């Protein structure tokens, strides 16, 4: 079956522009996670959904970051008024378990460059 | 706070030799530990996990990891390295407080020399 897909794979945005990053999880996976990976660093947790409910958004760095998963499948991470420090790879992962204690399946990521 | 540390930024190993990528953890209680691998331009791939049971965990692509509670370590190992094992490896631990979250180390780049 298909894995986790993300689009676009690459995004260049001018500072101040809004962007929307899409994640298609593996069909049937209950949990969906967003991570931010800066260059040379490990992924940092942003937010977590169980079905359509956003249960944890403690990792979102500012109120410019917003995520949704309205029907419990596809998710969108939106960044408003992008800043240069938002430049990173944004990773989406899904899991068939309801908690993060089990393996997560990652998409290829969206590389965001803010100029 | 829960965390994992990967003390080596890079590890170089000759093809055919055994490899070890180090990880130590800091958690309260019994840890859930993971290893992931990241190939260029690809997402992270799950290799193996330790939750409970045998201290030696076997995973994908011939990798294994040894859980050592006394040393708070979870080193990744492989008896004979392949050039195709060259990648970025991440150790991770489940956050014991917010257990939906996985905390990743900063990664170790593994170079297998032909």
HADDOCK unambig.tbl for C-alpha pairs under 7 A between the chains (distance, minus, plus):
assign (segid A and resid 41 and name CA) (segid B and resid 106 and name CA) 4.80 0.50 0.50
assign (segid A and resid 41 and name CA) (segid B and resid 107 and name CA) 6.79 0.50 0.50
assign (segid A and resid 42 and name CA) (segid B and resid 104 and name CA) 5.63 0.50 0.50
assign (segid A and resid 42 and name CA) (segid B and resid 105 and name CA) 5.65 0.50 0.50
assign (segid A and resid 42 and name CA) (segid B and resid 106 and name CA) 4.28 0.50 0.50
assign (segid A and resid 42 and name CA) (segid B and resid 107 and name CA) 5.91 0.50 0.50
assign (segid A and resid 43 and name CA) (segid B and resid 104 and name CA) 6.16 0.50 0.50
assign (segid A and resid 45 and name CA) (segid B and resid 101 and name CA) 6.68 0.50 0.50
assign (segid A and resid 99 and name CA) (segid B and resid 99 and name CA) 6.47 0.50 0.50
assign (segid A and resid 99 and name CA) (segid B and resid 100 and name CA) 4.95 0.50 0.50
assign (segid A and resid 100 and name CA) (segid B and resid 94 and name CA) 6.83 0.50 0.50
assign (segid A and resid 100 and name CA) (segid B and resid 99 and name CA) 5.92 0.50 0.50
assign (segid A and resid 100 and name CA) (segid B and resid 100 and name CA) 4.07 0.50 0.50
assign (segid A and resid 100 and name CA) (segid B and resid 101 and name CA) 5.61 0.50 0.50
assign (segid A and resid 100 and name CA) (segid B and resid 102 and name CA) 6.42 0.50 0.50
assign (segid A and resid 101 and name CA) (segid B and resid 32 and name CA) 6.62 0.50 0.50
assign (segid A and resid 101 and name CA) (segid B and resid 94 and name CA) 5.80 0.50 0.50
assign (segid A and resid 101 and name CA) (segid B and resid 99 and name CA) 6.60 0.50 0.50
assign (segid A and resid 101 and name CA) (segid B and resid 100 and name CA) 6.83 0.50 0.50
assign (segid A and resid 103 and name CA) (segid B and resid 46 and name CA) 6.51 0.50 0.50
assign (segid A and resid 105 and name CA) (segid B and resid 45 and name CA) 6.76 0.50 0.50
assign (segid A and resid 106 and name CA) (segid B and resid 43 and name CA) 5.38 0.50 0.50
assign (segid A and resid 106 and name CA) (segid B and resid 44 and name CA) 5.54 0.50 0.50
assign (segid A and resid 106 and name CA) (segid B and resid 45 and name CA) 6.70 0.50 0.50
assign (segid A and resid 107 and name CA) (segid B and resid 43 and name CA) 5.08 0.50 0.50
assign (segid A and resid 108 and name CA) (segid B and resid 41 and name CA) 6.74 0.50 0.50
assign (segid A and resid 108 and name CA) (segid B and resid 42 and name CA) 4.68 0.50 0.50
assign (segid A and resid 108 and name CA) (segid B and resid 43 and name CA) 3.90 0.50 0.50
assign (segid A and resid 109 and name CA) (segid B and resid 43 and name CA) 6.23 0.50 0.50
